[in-house]
Amino acid sequence: METTQSRCLPGPWRLTASLCPAGGVTAPVLFAGRLYEGITVLAALGYDAAELSLRDPAEVDVERLRAALAAAGLAVSSISSGRAFVEDGLSLASPDPAIRQAIGQRLAAYLELAAQLGSAVTISGIRGRLPREDRANEVRRATGRALHDLAQVAQALGVQLLLEPLNRYEINYVNTVAEARQLIADAELEGIKILLDLFHMNIEEVSLAQAVIEAGPLVGYVHFADSNRRAPASGHTDFAPVLAALLQVGYRGYLGMEILPLPDDATAARLGVENTRRLVEAALTADRARRTEQAQLGGHN
C-alpha cells in the first residue's frame, strides 16, 4: 500500500494510531470510548491516519466519522477485526456453522465499511484457534478456503486485506511471518498482504529484521510497537535493523501505534510521534551513509 508524504515523518512512511469507539476494552488502543477526541488529538500531533478497532462496523456512525476525519485531515489506515473474536467469540475456525455464518456476515460488513472509508481490513484473532486434535488440519484448510473467498470479495471492492501473525499466547496458528507466507501460498490468497506487528514478532521471530526481509513485497502494514506494547523506545526492541529492513524491501506504507495508553492516552500518542520520528530520522541517515559508502567503493573498482 503506497502512501503520500507524511505530515510528521521524513522518508517513505506515514504514521497512524489505533483508536476505539468503545470504552473498557482490553485491546492496545488509544482514547477508548473517546473516538472523536482521539481523532482531534492525532490530527493536532501530526498523524496521517487513524486505525479503527471495531467489534462491529455498526459501532460507528459512518457519516459523522467521515465528517470528523475530513475536518481533521486524517485517513483511515485499517479496520481491525480482532474484537469480534475477543468479545463476541466469532472466528473462522469455529466448528459451529451458525458462528461461521455470523462471522461471514461480520467480515462482509467490515469490507463494506472499509470500501467506504478507503481503508484496509486486518484479519488477526478473528481466525480463531485450531482444535488440538486430528481435525486441526481440516479446520486450517477450511479457514484457508474462507480467507480465499474473502480475498476475492475484498479485491472486487478495492479493499486491501492484511493477515496478521499473532503470538502463541493469543492464537495457535499463523504465529510467524513464515507461517503467514505458507497460508497465503497454500490457500492461494491473491492480493492479501502481511501485517507485521513488532510486539508479536518480538515473541515469535528469531530476528525481527530477517522476518521483514522474508516477508519482502508481502509487507502491507506495520504495527510499530515496542516489546512492552508501549510507544517505540519505551521497551527493549532495537528498531534500527527493522527500519533498515523495511527500506531494503521497499515498504512504503503505514507505521501504526497499536499501543497501550500509558502513562495516558495523550502522552502515548505524543511519544508515538516523537520517538518514531527520531528513530526514522536515524534510520534514513544511516541508509544515506551506507549508500554513499557503497557508491564510493564502487567508484574505486
N, C-alpha and C positions, 0 to 999 in steps of 0.2 A: 504494500500500500504506500504509494508515493505521497509526499506532502509538500506544501509550500514552505517558505521560510518561517521559522518560529518567531514569535514575538519576544521570547525570553531566552532562547538558546542559540548559540552560534552553531554552524555546521548543518548537517542534513536531517536533524531530528526535531520533533515537536514534543511539547510537554502536555500531559493530561493527568487527571487525578480522578479517583473513583468516588462518586457521590451516591447517596441512597435516600430515597424519599421516606423510608420507614424508620422509625426510632426503635431503639432496643435491639438492634441486630448484632450478631456476633462476628460478622464479616469485617475484614480490614478496610473500612470505608471512612470517609470524612463527612462531617456535617450530617450524620444520620438523623432523619426526621426533619432536617432543615435544608432541603434541596435548594431552594431559591436563594437562601443566604449563602450556601456553598457556591452557587454559580456566580454570585456577586463578588465573593472573596477571591475565587480563582481568577476572574477577569481582572480584578484590581492588582493581583500579583503578577499578571502577565502570562498566565496559562493560555494555551491554544485551544484546549478542548476539555470536556468532561466525559468520564466513563460512567455509565449508569448501572448500578447494581439493583436489579429488579426481580422480585419474586414473581410478579405477573405484570405484563405491559399495562394492564388496567390500573396499576398504581399511579400512573401519571396522566394528567390532562394534557394531551398532545399539543393542542393549540396554545395553551398557556406556557407549556415548556418551550415550544418553538419561539414564541414571542420573547421569553426571558433570555433564551440563548442568543437570539438575534440582537437584542438590546445590549447584551454583554460582549458580543463579538466572538462567541465560543461555538465550536463544532461539537458534535458528539462522536467520540472516537470509537466506542464499543458499548454494547449492551451485554452485561454479564448475566448468565442464566443460573449460576450456582445456587442462588437462594431457593429456586424451585425444588432442588433436591434436599437441601438442608431443612427447609421449613415445611414443604408440602410432601416430601418423600417421593417426588416424581423422578423417575430415572429410565433411561433407555434399556437398562439391564434387568428391569423388573420382570419376574415371571408372571405377573398378573396382567392379563390382557386389558383390563379396564385402566390400569395405570399406564400401560403403553399407549393406549388410545388418548388418554388425557395428556401425556407428555407430547404426543404428536400435535395435538391442538395448541398446547402452550408454545411449542417451538415455532409453529406456524405464525402465532401471534408475535413472537419476538422478531421473526423475519419481516413481518408486515411493518412493525414499528421501525425497525432498522432501515427499511427501504424508504420510509417517510423522512427519517432523520439523517439519512446518508451515512450510517454507521455500520460497523462490523458487529457480529454476534459471536460471543465466546461460548464454546462447548467445553465445560470443565467437569465439576462434580455431578452435573446432570447425566453424565454417562452411567452413574450408579456403580455398584460393586458386584463383581462376579461371584457366583456361588463357589465355595471351596469344596467342589466335588466334581464328578465326572462331567457335569453339564457346563463347566466353565468355558470350554472351547466352543460349545454350541451357542452359548449366550454371547460370547465375544464375536462370533460370526454374525449373529442376529443384530448386534449393536452396529457392526460394520455396515450391514445392509441398510439399517435405518439411517445411518450417517450418510451413506451413498445417496439415498433418496433425498435427504435433507439438503445435501450439497447441490444437487441438481435444481431444487427449488430456489436455493439461495442464488445460484448463478443466473437463473431466469429473472430474479428480482434485482440483480446487480448488487447483492449483499455479500461481503467477504465473511466467510466462516473461519473461525480461529479455534484450533484444537489445542487445549492447554494441558500439558502433563502436570499432574499433582503428586505430592509426596505420598509415600506409602501409608502414612497415618490417617490420610483422608480418603483414599481410594486405592483399590488393589490392582489396578491395571492402567497402562499408559502412564507410568511414573517418570519416564525419561524421554529425552529427545529421540533416542534410537527407537524406543517403543512407539512413539508417535509417528515417526517416519515409516515404521513397519506397518502400522494400521492404515496409514494413508495409501501405502503401496498395495496391501492385501485387499482393501475394500475399494480400491480404485476411486479415491476421494478427489476427483478432479476439482481444481480451483481452491481447495482448502489449504490454509497455511497454519503454522505453529505459533502459538503464543508462548514466549519464553518468560517464565516467572522466576526471577533470581532467588527468591526465598525458597521455593520448592527445589530449584536446581542445587542450591547450597546443601540440601539434604541428600539428593539423589545422584548428582553427577560427580564424577571423579575430578573433572576440570570444567569450570564454567565456560572458559574461553573455547576449549576444544568442542564442547557441546554446541556452542554457537556456530563454529566452523562446520560441524557435522550437519546442522540444520540448513546452513547455506541459504539458497534462494527461497527456502520454505519459511524463513523467519518472516512473520507477518505483524508482530506486535511484541512489545517487551514490557513486563512489569518490573520496574526498576527499584525494587525494594531491597533493603539491607537484610542481613542474616537474622535480625530480631524483628523483622516485619515493620520496622520503622523507616523514616526517611533515609535516603542514601547518606553514608558517612556517619550513621548512628550506631553501626554494628561493626563486624569484622570482615565483611565482604571486600575483596580487592576489585574495584570497578575498572581499573586501568586496562587490564588484559581483556575484559569483557567489551569495553568500548572499542579497543583496538580490533577485536574480532568482528564486531558489528561493522566497523569501517571496512574491514577486509572483505566481508561477504556482500557489501554494498547495500546494507539495510538503510532505508530512508523513511521509516515510519515513526510511530509514537514511542516515547518513553513514559510509562504510566506509573503514577504514585498510587498503587493499591497498598496503602499503608495504614497502620494503626493511628488513631487520633491522639498521639502522645507527644508532648505533655498535654496538648489540647489541639483541637481541630485547626485553628488558625495558625498556630506555631508550626504544626506538622506540615501544613500546606506551604508556609513560607520557607521552611527548611528544604522542602522538596524542590523549590525553585533555586534557592541559593546554593545548596550543596550540589545539585545536579549540574547547574551552570558551571560551577568551579571544576567539577570532575570532567565535564565535556571540554571545557577550555584547555585543561591539561592534556586530555587525550588528543585533541586536534594539534596542539603544539608539538607533542611527541610524534604524531604522524607526519607533520611537515618536516621535522628534523630527520626522520627516517627516510623520507622521500628525497630530501636534499642530499643526504649521505649516499643513498643509492645512485643518485644522478652523478655525484662526484666520482664515485667508484667506477661507474660506467664510462665516464669521460676519460679515465686513466687506462681503460682496456684497449 
